[in-house]
Amino acid sequence: MKSINVEINGSFSSLSFDFKHEFDSGITTLLGHIGSGKSTIVDSISGFNRQLKSIVNINGNVFDSHIPSKINLRPISVMFQDTRLIPHMNVKENISFALKKSKIKKTNSESLDVEHIIQSLGIKEFLNKFPDQLSGGQKQLVNLCRTLAIKSDFIILDEPMSSLDIKNKATVLSLLKEINKKYEIPILIISHSVEEIAQISDNVIILEKGKIVTCGNLSQIFLKKEFTNIFGKFESSSILEGVIFEKNSSLNITKILISGFEIVLPGDFKKIGEKIRVRIRARDILISKNINSDSITENQLFGNVEKIKGEDDTAFSELIIKIGNSQDFQFLLIRITKYQLEKLKVKKDDKIYILFKSTSFDRQAII
């Protein structure tokens, strides 16, 4: 189990920082509005910002910003937003240079299989090209490869997929999950994409003006108002976890079990027995007090109303529904009109049916 503790304090760029967090071996996403201090946190952890007081403890190796030390000794690999590729070196030489420089780092982690990374990212075909011959997306893939090639105990990626198309984003997300699981190297990502966060994150930190306003596992954070404050109520959603138990190739569907309920997904995902995570928007769900056998919605769940949150300035309310039994339960966020809420006479602790079509699932957030 990797142990990474970070403390950052002080004033910088009109913000007062008070950041303290212990990272586990999973993938953590750092969220916040523009100007909340996310990049400054990255700079402080990696040692580039010495104006703030920072203490970074990585597996017992302590790095204090007020004690002079070489930045490249830190067992950290960072991918910044700008590519920073060396212009007079081709792609292969850029990657080799990163490998050579990383040899002085004192790390406990294994070196990653660089050839596998190159193959997975699809950059083998332009290894002999120079940075000025690459597109923005190609440069980003090379920059990511170079970052992952550096032997480290902590990987930090600042907007690693901002220039990529959907296909390449899916490739990168899959590779990062594979690396995190295989090598157990903690990864910190800054991202502003709900789909990316839903697919890859185990934990989320929400930052505001240099301070952590909330943090926790992905499913919990998606239900909180702090998350909605960043992405808007239109993106209010839930993350549900299940297990694949059946596939039908002729209909091109995958069936999963979520807290004891059978759910139909359009498409072919993973293998039978594997765990899967899905995201569904709160606005795409219907509720009823009666079971509906004639509905066009393929998926029907049953649960109890845990909480009702009315909004003073809109026509909507949000419900948090507990589905499943006491041993295997999850929470679902539902956004409906106050008119519907009043019409159905829904109250806290009521038992209700939850209905949604398979097309409601965010296909980019099924992993």
C-alpha positions as CSV (number, residue, x, y, z in Angstrom):
1,M,0.0,0.0,0.0
2,K,1.5,3.3,-1.1
3,S,1.5,6.1,1.4
4,I,1.3,9.7,0.2
5,N,0.6,12.6,2.5
6,V,0.5,16.3,1.3
7,E,0.3,19.5,3.3
8,I,0.3,22.9,1.6
9,N,-0.1,26.2,3.3
10,G,0.4,29.9,2.7
11,S,-0.6,32.7,0.3
12,F,0.0,32.7,-3.4
13,S,-1.5,34.6,-6.3
14,S,-4.3,36.2,-4.2
15,L,-5.3,32.8,-2.7
16,S,-4.8,31.5,0.8
17,F,-3.9,27.8,0.7
18,D,-4.8,25.3,3.3
19,F,-4.6,21.8,1.7
20,K,-4.1,18.6,3.6
21,H,-4.8,15.2,2.1
22,E,-3.7,11.6,2.3
23,F,-3.8,9.8,-1.1
24,D,-4.6,6.1,-1.4
25,S,-3.4,3.8,-4.1
26,G,-6.3,4.6,-6.4
27,I,-7.0,7.3,-9.0
28,T,-8.0,10.7,-7.5
29,T,-9.5,13.6,-9.5
30,L,-8.9,17.2,-8.4
31,L,-11.9,19.4,-9.3
32,G,-12.5,23.2,-8.9
33,H,-13.5,26.3,-10.8
34,I,-10.9,28.1,-12.9
35,G,-8.6,30.0,-10.4
36,S,-9.4,27.7,-7.5
37,G,-5.7,26.8,-7.2
38,K,-5.5,23.3,-8.8
39,S,-2.4,23.9,-10.9
40,T,-0.7,25.6,-7.9
41,I,-1.4,22.4,-5.8
42,V,0.3,20.4,-8.6
43,D,3.3,22.8,-8.7
44,S,3.7,22.6,-5.0
45,I,3.5,18.8,-4.8
46,S,6.0,18.4,-7.7
47,G,8.4,21.0,-6.1
48,F,8.1,23.8,-8.7
49,N,6.4,26.2,-6.3
50,R,8.5,27.1,-3.3
51,Q,6.6,30.2,-2.2
52,L,4.1,28.1,-0.4
53,K,5.0,25.9,2.6
54,S,4.6,22.4,1.4
55,I,5.5,19.0,3.0
56,V,5.1,15.9,0.7
57,N,5.6,12.5,2.3
58,I,5.9,9.7,-0.2
59,N,6.4,6.3,1.4
60,G,8.5,7.8,4.2
61,N,10.6,10.1,1.9
62,V,9.8,13.7,3.1
63,F,10.2,16.7,0.8
64,D,9.9,20.1,2.5
65,S,9.7,23.2,0.3
66,H,11.8,25.1,2.8
67,I,14.6,22.6,2.7
68,P,16.6,22.9,-0.6
69,S,16.6,19.8,-2.7
70,K,16.6,18.9,-6.4
71,I,13.2,18.7,-7.9
72,N,14.1,15.8,-10.1
73,L,14.9,13.7,-7.1
74,R,11.2,13.6,-6.1
75,P,9.7,10.2,-7.0
76,I,6.9,12.0,-8.9
77,S,6.1,12.1,-12.6
78,V,4.1,15.1,-13.8
79,M,2.3,15.9,-17.1
80,F,1.6,19.6,-17.4
81,Q,-1.0,21.1,-19.7
82,D,1.7,22.4,-22.1
83,T,3.5,19.6,-23.8
84,R,7.1,20.7,-23.0
85,L,8.5,18.4,-25.6
86,I,12.1,19.1,-26.6
87,P,11.9,20.5,-30.1
88,H,15.3,19.3,-31.4
89,M,14.6,15.7,-30.4
90,N,12.3,13.3,-32.2
91,V,9.5,11.4,-30.3
92,K,11.7,8.4,-29.6
93,E,14.5,10.6,-28.3
94,N,12.1,12.6,-26.1
95,I,10.9,9.4,-24.4
96,S,14.4,8.1,-24.0
97,F,15.6,11.4,-22.5
98,A,12.8,11.1,-19.9
99,L,13.8,7.5,-19.1
100,K,17.4,8.5,-18.6
101,K,16.6,11.5,-16.4
102,S,14.3,9.4,-14.2
103,K,17.0,6.9,-13.2
104,I,18.2,9.2,-10.4
105,K,14.8,9.2,-8.7
106,K,14.6,7.1,-5.5
107,T,11.4,5.1,-6.1
108,N,9.8,2.0,-4.7
109,S,7.7,1.3,-7.8
110,E,8.5,-0.9,-10.8
111,S,9.4,0.6,-14.1
112,L,6.5,0.5,-16.5
113,D,6.6,-1.4,-19.8
114,V,7.4,1.5,-22.1
115,E,7.0,-0.5,-25.3
116,H,3.5,-1.5,-24.1
117,I,2.6,2.1,-23.4
118,I,3.9,3.2,-26.9
119,Q,1.8,0.4,-28.5
120,S,-1.3,1.2,-26.4
121,L,-1.2,4.9,-27.2
122,G,-0.7,4.3,-30.9
123,I,2.4,6.5,-31.2
124,K,4.7,3.9,-32.7
125,E,4.2,5.2,-36.2
126,F,5.6,8.6,-35.5
127,L,8.5,7.8,-33.2
128,N,10.9,9.4,-35.7
129,K,8.9,12.6,-36.1
130,F,9.8,15.9,-34.4
131,P,7.3,17.8,-32.2
132,D,6.6,20.4,-34.9
133,Q,5.5,17.6,-37.2
134,L,2.8,16.5,-34.8
135,S,-0.8,17.6,-34.3
136,G,-1.9,18.9,-30.9
137,G,-3.5,15.5,-30.0
138,Q,-0.4,13.6,-31.1
139,K,1.8,15.8,-28.9
140,Q,-0.4,15.2,-26.0
141,L,-0.2,11.4,-26.4
142,V,3.6,11.6,-26.6
143,N,3.7,13.9,-23.6
144,L,1.6,11.3,-21.7
145,C,3.9,8.4,-22.8
146,R,6.9,10.3,-21.7
147,T,5.3,11.0,-18.3
148,L,4.3,7.4,-17.7
149,A,7.8,6.3,-18.8
150,I,9.4,8.1,-15.9
151,K,9.8,5.8,-13.0
152,S,7.8,7.2,-10.1
153,D,5.7,6.5,-7.0
154,F,3.1,9.2,-7.8
155,I,1.8,10.2,-11.2
156,I,0.2,13.6,-11.7
157,L,-1.7,14.5,-14.9
158,D,-3.0,18.0,-15.5
159,E,-5.8,17.9,-18.2
160,P,-4.2,14.9,-19.9
161,M,-6.9,14.4,-22.5
162,S,-7.9,18.0,-23.4
163,S,-6.8,17.7,-27.0
164,L,-7.9,14.1,-27.7
165,D,-10.9,12.8,-29.6
166,I,-13.4,10.3,-28.0
167,K,-11.5,7.2,-29.3
168,N,-8.1,8.3,-28.0
169,K,-9.7,9.4,-24.7
170,A,-11.1,5.9,-24.2
171,T,-7.7,4.4,-25.0
172,V,-6.0,6.7,-22.4
173,L,-8.6,6.1,-19.7
174,S,-8.3,2.3,-20.2
175,L,-4.5,2.5,-20.0
176,L,-4.4,4.6,-16.9
177,K,-6.8,2.2,-15.1
178,E,-4.6,-0.7,-16.2
179,I,-1.4,0.9,-14.9
180,N,-3.0,1.9,-11.6
181,K,-4.3,-1.6,-11.0
182,K,-1.2,-3.5,-12.2
183,Y,1.5,-1.3,-10.5
184,E,-0.6,0.2,-7.7
185,I,0.9,3.7,-8.4
186,P,-1.4,6.4,-7.1
187,I,-2.6,8.8,-9.9
188,L,-3.8,12.4,-9.4
189,I,-5.7,13.9,-12.4
190,I,-7.0,17.4,-13.0
191,S,-10.0,17.2,-15.3
192,H,-13.1,19.3,-16.2
193,S,-14.9,16.4,-18.0
194,V,-17.8,14.7,-16.2
195,E,-17.4,11.7,-18.5
196,E,-13.7,11.3,-17.8
197,I,-14.3,11.7,-14.0
198,A,-17.1,9.1,-14.0
199,Q,-15.0,6.6,-16.0
200,I,-11.7,6.7,-14.2
201,S,-11.9,8.2,-10.7
202,D,-12.0,6.3,-7.4
203,N,-11.9,9.4,-5.3
204,V,-12.6,13.1,-5.9
205,I,-11.3,16.3,-4.2
206,I,-13.2,19.5,-4.7
207,L,-11.1,22.6,-4.3
208,E,-12.2,26.2,-3.7
209,K,-9.9,29.1,-3.2
210,G,-7.0,26.9,-2.2
211,K,-9.0,24.9,0.3
212,I,-10.6,21.4,0.2
213,V,-14.4,21.9,0.5
214,T,-15.2,18.2,0.3
215,C,-13.6,14.9,-0.7
216,G,-14.6,11.3,-0.8
217,N,-15.3,8.4,-3.1
218,L,-16.7,9.0,-6.5
219,S,-20.3,7.9,-5.9
220,Q,-20.6,10.0,-2.7
221,I,-19.2,13.2,-4.4
222,F,-21.6,12.9,-7.3
223,L,-24.5,13.3,-4.9
224,K,-23.2,16.5,-3.3
225,K,-24.1,20.0,-4.0
226,E,-20.4,21.0,-4.3
227,F,-20.2,18.8,-7.4
228,T,-23.3,20.3,-8.9
229,N,-21.9,23.8,-8.2
230,I,-19.0,23.1,-10.6
231,F,-20.9,21.3,-13.4
232,G,-24.4,22.6,-13.1
233,K,-27.7,20.9,-12.2
234,F,-28.0,19.7,-15.8
235,E,-25.2,17.3,-15.2
236,S,-26.5,16.0,-11.8
237,S,-26.1,12.3,-11.9
238,S,-25.3,9.1,-10.0
239,I,-22.6,6.5,-10.3
240,L,-23.8,2.9,-9.9
241,E,-21.7,-0.2,-9.7
242,G,-22.7,-3.7,-10.8
243,V,-21.6,-7.0,-12.2
244,I,-22.2,-8.4,-15.7
245,F,-24.2,-11.6,-15.7
246,E,-25.5,-12.0,-19.2
247,K,-24.9,-11.0,-22.8
248,N,-27.1,-11.2,-25.9
249,S,-25.1,-10.7,-29.1
250,S,-28.1,-10.8,-31.5
251,L,-29.7,-7.9,-29.6
252,N,-26.3,-6.3,-28.8
253,I,-27.1,-5.8,-25.1
254,T,-25.4,-6.5,-21.8
255,K,-27.2,-7.3,-18.6
256,I,-25.8,-6.3,-15.2
257,L,-26.9,-6.7,-11.6
258,I,-27.0,-3.5,-9.5
259,S,-27.9,-4.1,-5.9
260,G,-30.0,-7.1,-6.9
261,F,-31.8,-5.4,-9.8
262,E,-31.4,-6.5,-13.4
263,I,-30.3,-3.7,-15.7
264,V,-30.1,-3.7,-19.5
265,L,-27.3,-1.8,-21.2
266,P,-27.2,-1.2,-25.0
267,G,-23.9,-2.6,-26.3
268,D,-21.2,-5.2,-25.5
269,F,-19.2,-4.4,-22.4
270,K,-16.5,-6.4,-20.7
271,K,-16.9,-10.1,-19.7
272,I,-19.5,-12.0,-17.7
273,G,-18.5,-11.8,-14.0
274,E,-16.6,-8.5,-14.3
275,K,-17.5,-5.4,-12.4
276,I,-18.8,-2.4,-14.2
277,R,-19.6,1.2,-13.4
278,V,-22.4,3.2,-15.0
279,R,-23.4,6.9,-14.9
280,I,-27.0,8.0,-15.3
281,R,-28.2,11.6,-15.2
282,A,-30.8,12.6,-12.6
283,R,-33.0,14.2,-15.2
284,D,-33.4,11.0,-17.2
285,I,-35.2,9.1,-14.5
286,L,-39.0,8.7,-13.9
287,I,-40.7,7.6,-10.7
288,S,-44.0,6.0,-9.9
289,K,-45.7,4.7,-6.8
290,N,-47.0,1.7,-8.8
291,I,-45.3,-1.0,-10.8
292,N,-45.6,-0.5,-14.5
293,S,-45.4,-3.6,-16.7
294,D,-46.3,-1.8,-19.9
295,S,-43.7,0.9,-19.8
296,I,-41.3,1.3,-22.7
297,T,-38.5,1.7,-20.2
298,E,-36.4,-1.5,-20.0
299,N,-35.2,-0.9,-16.5
300,Q,-37.3,-0.7,-13.3
301,L,-35.9,-0.5,-9.8
302,F,-37.4,-0.2,-6.4
303,G,-36.3,1.9,-3.5
304,N,-37.0,4.2,-0.5
305,V,-36.9,8.0,-0.5
306,E,-34.0,9.0,1.8
307,K,-34.0,12.7,1.2
308,I,-36.0,15.4,-0.7
309,K,-34.2,18.6,-1.6
310,G,-36.3,21.4,-2.9
311,E,-34.9,24.4,-4.8
312,D,-36.2,27.8,-4.0
313,D,-35.4,29.4,-7.4
314,T,-36.5,26.7,-9.8
315,A,-39.4,24.4,-10.6
316,F,-37.4,21.3,-9.6
317,S,-36.6,19.1,-6.6
318,E,-34.0,16.4,-6.2
319,L,-34.6,13.1,-4.5
320,I,-32.0,10.7,-3.1
321,I,-33.3,7.1,-3.3
322,K,-31.8,4.1,-1.5
323,I,-31.9,1.0,-3.7
324,G,-31.1,-2.6,-2.7
325,N,-31.0,-4.3,0.7
326,S,-29.2,-3.4,3.9
327,Q,-26.1,-5.4,2.8
328,D,-26.0,-4.3,-0.8
329,F,-27.4,-0.8,-1.3
330,Q,-26.6,2.2,-3.4
331,F,-27.9,5.7,-3.8
332,L,-29.6,7.2,-6.8
333,L,-30.1,10.9,-7.5
334,I,-33.4,11.8,-9.2
335,R,-34.4,15.3,-10.5
336,I,-38.1,15.9,-11.0
337,T,-40.5,18.9,-11.1
338,K,-42.2,20.0,-7.9
339,Y,-45.4,19.6,-9.8
340,Q,-44.7,15.9,-10.2
341,L,-43.6,15.6,-6.6
342,E,-46.9,17.1,-5.4
343,K,-49.0,15.2,-7.9
344,L,-47.5,11.8,-6.7
345,K,-47.6,13.0,-3.1
346,V,-44.0,11.7,-2.5
347,K,-42.6,12.0,1.0
348,K,-39.5,10.9,2.8
349,D,-39.4,7.1,3.5
350,D,-41.9,6.4,0.8
351,K,-41.4,3.3,-1.4
352,I,-41.2,4.2,-5.1
353,Y,-40.5,2.6,-8.4
354,I,-37.7,4.0,-10.6
355,L,-37.9,3.8,-14.3
356,F,-35.4,4.6,-17.1
357,K,-34.6,3.6,-20.6
358,S,-31.4,1.9,-21.5
359,T,-30.6,4.8,-23.8
360,S,-30.4,7.0,-20.7
361,F,-27.0,5.6,-19.8
362,D,-24.1,7.8,-20.6
363,R,-22.2,5.4,-22.9
364,Q,-19.0,7.4,-22.4
365,A,-19.2,6.6,-18.7
366,I,-19.7,2.8,-18.9
367,I,-16.5,1.1,-17.8
